């Protein structure tokens, strides 16, 4: 029961964006929030995949990429 609640909470934090720039171990992801374009820098080291610029990704803001599409 608690596990399902934690999983639901983590899923609610998951975001979708496009890789804007890769600079060493830092990946800048572009996403929209309330109609405005925003950016988040995430760690390539902690990420589950190695994205390329322009690629759609699922990520946790300012932390890591979870999946590359």
Steps between C-alpha positions, in 0.01 A plus 500: 500500500775748592703396196212588268470843662872568458490381138204729433680795656817441296297462181338837565846661505602346167523756219526488119734721300747529213878493539613854422873467557759250625813641665720231652303335779230771499189470285267798456141391445238738359141456620176697521334600825176697494566596138850636564824340381728408790834320535633244743861382526530132586792266557602266221689288755180420695285455188366168375593566136728711280278746310583707194406863440138538391396165648184467710573390858319427824683657793493618858557875512858601587595135568510235225351357182291190555432400140598604146242467222 
